[in-house]
Structure formats: structure tokens, C-alpha cells
Amino acid sequence: MKSTLHTSRSGRLVRNFACFGTLLSLAATAEAGNRRFVYSYETTTMAAGAMELETSVTYKTDKGSDPDFQRFDIRHEFEYGMTDRLQLAFYFLDWRYEESAKESGTTTFHDVALEAIYNLTNPNTCPFGSALYGEIKGSDDFIELEGKFLLQKNLGPWMFVYNIGGAIEWEHNYEDDKAELMQSVGVAYQINPAWSVGAEALHEIECPDAESLGDSVVYLGPNVSWRKGNFGLSTTAMWQLTHLDGEPDFQIRTLFSIDF
Amino acid sequence: MKSPPFHAIFRPLTTGVAALLLLPPGCGLGYTPPPAPTSPALTATEQARLVRGHAIHQAKCATCHAFVDPSGYSERELRERIFPVMARKSELDPAARQAVLDYLIAVRQP
């Protein structure tokens, strides 16, 4: 069923703020996990032998070209510290729910994925942290390869991260290819060992035929993270600064994690 | 609204990141863990354990959180409430646990 909620811009903004507020309230009552950022990766990896289950929920809405658009992307992941420098993750179920002007609500399986992060330098013992990130994801009609270079700087209670990379995808039975370049930056201030607050920005640019550059889209928004014991929760709400009609004006991603 | 060209965002952002990376570690912000204290009262084994504790503390603890001054906690809180949870999350073996705990207690200002 198509969304019948407010379609005015101010109404959507109120709804987005309400959604973010609700997640902040949840963060205050739940227990929390490991990553501070949800769109950017830190360069540190899990300890050898450590395991974690993580679920990420991304809600995107309000495309200029389709006010009815809203989508939930849900990814379930198992992470394992192979060594103190190498962390592997298996995304065993990625699925999405989408509503748009063309389609009523549909739930679809999207892909499974494998991810590896290799820490090169530790931000606590070196001037800055660095790591390599690789991911391969696919289903029965597409495959995507993604690579990133991760940087991190710790200055007392402040943490800065920067990720740069790209992805290339072969879809429609692997016949059409497209690529995307991205960079993201995150800053977080640790209030105490459990809580940190900050902001994230994301810059993506599509390369429709994997050769030429398309339009840039830039998002920016606040971030909060909380952890306690085995549990973790981090969330970032981001608004589009570039007003590209084909991209959602608002998105929010929340990570829930439990380590054991 | 026309989207900005890639380089219009890429250049200032990467310049800022490069400048940030060149700042000295810690930069005088927050708590910086001191090196392992030395004392004639310590045996060579105890001294070596403190040095190892400091190294593990540097490499492991700030993976999850900024360094925290242990002086803010009683020795009992460190031993019984805080450290067991942190050591388990860091997957420290018993010898490493003891080394880090000894180091934290040694640098703690009562």
C-alpha cells in the first residue's frame, strides 16, 4: 500500500525529526556496541577470536522525483576477529522493504555479502590509523565489489575518521555495469566510555556506465553512539545537502550489535 | 539545484584530512597514559610486566574508547567491576590481563 502520510516538505521534515527522536529515546533505554559511526568505518578491528552479531537498519525517504518513496534496508551480519589485524564479516541476510509511486510495499531479499577489514596502523600507537576494506556482495542477478581505504585520527576524546573508495556492480544477469565513488567523514566526541556524539557526512558520485562521472550527492547529519556490556547501538540521521531529485532527501541508519 | 562537481568537495575535504593527520598524537587533549613507572622496590619480572601492561593498554584499550584516567576509580572498582568486562571484550589472555591491571593500578593516583 502506498504511503498516505504527509507529503508536504514541512510535514516530512517533522516526521523525520520524530523518527530520529524516537531512535534517540531507544538509545537511551537500550544497551549498546562497538562502532561509533554507521556510514564510516574505523580503522581498528576486533580482537582475535572476538565475535559479534550486528544488524543495521537504514531508512530512506523523500525523493524529489517521488515523494511517496520510502525504503528500509536491513542487513544482518556476523563478525569475527581472525587476528588482531584482520576482521571478517558475513552478511547472511540483506533484505529491503520499499514503497514508491510505482510500487506498493514490497519486501525482497537483496543479497549476501562477505567483508574483510585489514588494519595497517593502529591509531593509538601510530600518528594515525589506517586500514583496507573490501566487500563482495551478490545475489542471483548481480554482483558488486567494493573497496575502501580507511583513515582515523584520535585526539584525546575526539575521534576523526575518513573513508574513501568505490564500488563496481554488474547487474541484470551481470550484463550492465555501473560504478560509484564515495568518501565519508565522521567526527565523534566521547562524553564517557559509554556515550559519544558527533556527526557524519557522506559524498557519493555515480558513474552510470562505469566510465564517466555523474551527479554528486552529499549528506550530513548528527551521530550518537552508546555501548554497555555486550551491547551496542549507534545511529546517524542525514539530510541531503545537494537536492538531487533522484536521491532520498533523508536517511537514517541504526546499528544494533551484541558481542559474545 | 545543480550538484557540485566531484573535485569541489574532494579537494577541500582531503586537504582537511591531511592536515588533521599531521597533528601530533593526542595533541594535548584528554588523558595520555604515562609510561610504566619504575621503582627499585620492583623485581625485574614485575617491572617487565608493567612495561608490557603499558604496551597492551596503548594498543588495545583505545580501540573501543579514548584513554580514561584510572585515578577516577578505586582499585576495587578497577579490579572487580571495570577491568573484567574490558579484558573480556579485548580477548586478553590471563597473563596480559594481569599485566594491564598491574599497570593501571601502578599509574593510578590514589
Interface residues (C-beta under 8 A of the other chain):
Chain A: N34 T44 T45 A47 A48 G49 A50 G81 N122 P123 N124 T125 C126 P127 F128 L151 K153 N154 L155 G156 P157 W158 M159 F160 Y162 I164 L181 Q183 V185 Q190 P193 H203 I205 L213 D215 S216 V217 V218 R227 G229 T242 H243 L244 D259
Chain B: M1 S3 P4 P5 F6 I9 F10 L13 T14 V17 L20 L21 L22 L23 P24 P25 G26 C27 G28 L29 G30 Y31 T32 Q58 A59 K60 C61 A62 T63 C64 H65 A66 F67 V68 V85 K89 S90 E91 L92
